[in-house]
Amino acid sequence: MIKLGGLEEDEYLLLLNSHALADKKNPNDYKRLRSTTREMIKMLFGSPFVAKAIGGVVNS
């Protein structure tokens, strides 16, 4: 059995924000969202799939 570890916090935040802010013209306008996602990642255990899914939900 192969155990896969989760992403590091900075990598995870980058992935989550890239999906959450994918179609935003100026992502820097969303500082509150960025701070919220930083808090969220503490509960998501570094899973890339979850980051992509949550980012998509936040984006919609």
PyMOL commands that set and color helices and strands:
alter all, ss='L'
color gray80, all
select helices_A, chain A and resi 9-20+27-29+31-43+48-59
alter helices_A, ss='H'
color red, helices_A
deselect
rebuild
show_as cartoon
